[in-house]
Amino acid sequence: MNGTTIDWARVRSDFPLLAREVHGKPLVYLDSANTGQKPESVIAAVDRYYREYNANVSRAVHTLGEQATTAYEASRDKLAVHLNVHRNDLVFTSGTTMAINLVAYSWALPTLKPGDAILLTRMEHHANIVPWQLVAGRTGATIKVAGITPDGVLDLDALYKAMTPDVKLLGVTHVSNVLGTVNPVREICREARSRGIITVIDGSQALPHRTVDIPAIGCDFYALTGHKMCGPTGTGALWARREHLAAMPPFFGGGEMIKEVRFEGTVFNDPPHKFEAGTPNIAGFIGLGAAVDYLDALGMANVEAREQELLAHATEELNKIDGLRIIGTAPHKAAVISFLLEGAHAHDLATLLDLEGVAVRSGHHCAHPLMQFYGVAATCRASFAFYNTHEEIERFVAALIKVRKLLA
Ligand SMILES: Cc1ncc(COP(=O)(O)O)c(C=O)c1O
């Protein structure tokens, strides 16, 4: 599909929830960085699974079981094509959190020793901090942090200087969920790799907004979540280099991840199944496959172009509001705007905006260290998706101006 020929109003109508009202006003949903809305095709795929072929996967030879397994594994194929990777290097997880924990427990815990260091950045989500702290606590490794500049850009000089020989692993987000900053992960991975450092990229906020070509990035691990990219909650994946998946022990065990179990010992299944114990979120992953189909039909380049337009419009309008400060003004951003309004608490602002039908998130956005850097407890965050409209941005800005007067 060509960007100029996309009817974005029609695209928006694919999302039934966006037609609802909140507090008697048409909903303006600006919280897609928290979770994205789902198109009809995703909802229908989940519904169809439960109505027509609900069965467990990889177990039963009956028709329903085969249909469920085929649809579930087809989603892995679709996601693999979307990311330009091999399907067997893609482990399904419940989301990014679980994907990063899988690296932490299956790669880092058996590998790291006292004297080793894990390098993180100031802009990481707690999901890319806390698992490493847990690992550090159990291995004796330490955590190092690379800083950012006040406009919310990674300080690359500082990052590369911090890549000392003790650093064994680098965790970095592809796109910041608070600042919107798009990090140059390709260059960062190249630098890390030349120093023998393993890279873990948190792709949660990248997948919804842009084309992600994992081999081009050159990382060791790439974690992602499905619910921010039009898919159901409880879906996600970890992509890993094949040699890591082959060498890593599973960190949880049970059915489906084995070839043979004896009380004397177990032979594990091949990756990715080796890391997928138990009954998975079958309906969710079938829905995720439909979400990938949906995004691929739109074209990620078109999605990105549309969102960049919305971001530019919203940034321009917000900059006109007296007393409003945008946190995160990197030159290369995804469609996420965190902001503060002088004299207004972020939660009060979000509550009053909700009364106007506008849904934004307020709080620390699971990024305490970033809030500490900016010296604030909370921000408001408006995050956009391709299904938002210019008219919604105007309604959001008008609501903000109204709320500002109320709070003055
Ligand atoms: C940058 C980033 N990393 C990790 C996560 C965690 O994702 P999930 O809760 O889906 O596991 C999020 C979700 O808010 C995020 O924005």
PDBQT file of the ligand as one rigid body, heavy atoms in Angstrom, charges set to zero:
ROOT
HETATM    1  C1  LIG A 501      10.175   0.145  26.803  1.00  0.00    +0.000 C 
HETATM    2  C2  LIG A 501       9.358  -0.937  27.447  1.00  0.00    +0.000 A 
HETATM    3  N1  LIG A 501       9.970  -2.049  27.864  1.00  0.00    +0.000 NA
HETATM    4  C3  LIG A 501       9.295  -3.063  28.424  1.00  0.00    +0.000 A 
HETATM    5  C4  LIG A 501       7.935  -2.999  28.604  1.00  0.00    +0.000 A 
HETATM    6  C5  LIG A 501       7.229  -4.148  29.245  1.00  0.00    +0.000 C 
HETATM    7  O1  LIG A 501       6.384  -4.773  28.344  1.00  0.00    +0.000 OA
HETATM    8  P1  LIG A 501       5.357  -5.904  28.838  1.00  0.00    +0.000 P 
HETATM    9  O2  LIG A 501       4.699  -5.333  30.075  1.00  0.00    +0.000 OA
HETATM   10  O3  LIG A 501       4.427  -6.047  27.725  1.00  0.00    +0.000 OA
HETATM   11  O4  LIG A 501       6.129  -7.092  29.154  1.00  0.00    +0.000 OA
HETATM   12  C6  LIG A 501       7.245  -1.851  28.199  1.00  0.00    +0.000 A 
HETATM   13  C7  LIG A 501       5.781  -1.740  28.421  1.00  0.00    +0.000 C 
HETATM   14  O5  LIG A 501       5.282  -0.792  28.951  1.00  0.00    +0.000 OA
HETATM   15  C8  LIG A 501       7.976  -0.792  27.605  1.00  0.00    +0.000 A 
HETATM   16  O6  LIG A 501       7.366   0.318  27.200  1.00  0.00    +0.000 OA
ENDROOT
TORSDOF 0
